[in-house]
Amino acid sequence: MTLHPEQCRHQDVPGKTGCRIAGVVVLYRPDEEVTATISTYIEQVDMLIAIDNSEYDTTPTTAGLRQLDTVTFVANGRNLGVAGALNMGARMALECGCEYLLTMDQDSRATPGMVLTMLRVFSSSEQGAIGIVAPFLVTRPGEKPDGTIDCLEMQSVMTSGNLLNLRAYEAAGPFMEELFVDFVDIEYCLRLRSSGFRVVRANRALLEHRVGTLLRFRVFFHDLYLTSHSPLRKYYKTRNRFFVGDRYRQDVPSFRRKDRLRFVLELVRLLFFESGKREKLAMMRKGYADYRRGRMGKYDDGAGGACP
């Protein structure tokens, strides 16, 4: 999609030091809360691109969002995946001459000043070539960053809340659409680092983020929080993690070793704590089988249709 000049709206927002910042939010079957969620950061960017991957008309839940002057709404009418939507947003931001892209999930809430805090990391001369500055993700009650460290070098970060340097995006290339969803962010961070760019977390920039379904257990008088994903997400995570591990086994061998351990731990948590074990394990087996076959992209259920 090509934007007309009038769609490249630019607000003069105090404290932005003249930088052009676009935001992209990926929507999929959004609920009525989406406009309120987006309102937490829409004033922190110059323009917002909403990419709707829903297979049906979401006007009943996105009417308020579509009416905002600073929002360009794109309804795909089908699910192009997270990577496809992010690439659409990045291309549109570049067409408008933007320097940075804020990447958001539909259910993430920014705290006041989050974007400006991350932008200041880019403007620090001692930071060097930075590809992404990420916020600290608050995913469970009481979670907070270390009190003394402002910035932390990261191997990879989750997509939501990231401020992406679009010059780095042009150098490293687009998000890998073959992954569709899950490990899109991890693969991109590894690629940026392999291309000479840094990935940094700004601990003073906070983002309230929901990761799947959060399960709470009481173990030895302590609260244990675990994330539970759907069977389809288990498929994508299994397939894509093995693909990405193989892709960077030479450049980042430590990632592959650590991620194999994470996979084992996730399997143990599934067996002991999660419901729907049989269906989830079956989808994980399918994911591994498709990885071995080199079958990527959107999951095909084998019956002539594809799952969302």
C-alpha positions, 0 to 999 in steps of 0.5 A: 500500500502506498500512502498519499502525502496527506496521510503522512501526518506530522504532529509537533509533539514537545520533547521529540527533538524533531524526529519523525516517529511512526507507530504500527499496531497489528490487530487481529480480531480486536475487542472494544478495548483496543481504542483505549489501549492505543490511546496510551501511546498515540500522542507519543508518535507522529502517525499511527498505522493500524494493520488489521489482519482480521478475516472479517469487518471489525468496524463495530470494535474499531470505529473509534480508532478509524475516526482518529485523525492521526491513524491510517487504518489498513484492513487486509481482510485476511491474516497476513501474519505478524511479520507481514503486517510489520513489514507493511507498517515499516514500508509505509513509515519509510514512505513518509520519511520517518526515522523510527517505528514503534511496533505494538501489539493490540493489547499492550499499554504504554506508560507516559513518556515511554517513547521519549525515554527510548528515543533518548537512548538513540540520541546518546552518542556513546550508544553506537549503532543501535537497531532496536531500543525496547521497553521493560515489559511488565507482564505480571503484578509487581514486576519492575526493572533493576533500580540501578541499571538504565540500559541493558544489552539484550540478545533478543526482545519481544516485538511490542513496544520496540522502537526500531531504527528504520535505517537498520531495518533497511540494512538488515532487511524485512521481518521474515514472513515465512515465520508468520507468528512467533519467533519473528521478533527473536529472529529479527534481533539475531539478524540485527546483531549479526548485521552489526546493530545493537539491541538495547532495553531501556529499563525506565521505559515501561510497557504493560504487556499481556503474554498469552493466558497467565496462569497463577500457581502457589508453590512452596508459599510463593506465587508462580506465574506461567504463560499458556498458549493455544495449540496453534501457537504451540505449533508455531513456537515449536516449528519456528524455534527449531528453524531459527535455531538452525539458521543461527547455529553458526553465528549465535551458537549460544542462542540455540543451546539456551533455546533448546533448554527453554523448550524442554522447560516449556514442555515440562510446564505443559505436562505438569501445569497446563490444560489441553495437553493432548491437543497441544502436544499433537500440534507441537509434533506437527510443528516439529514435523513441518520444520523437518519438511521445511514447510513454513508460512501459515499453518495448513490444517490439511483439509483445504483450509488454514487456521488463523 
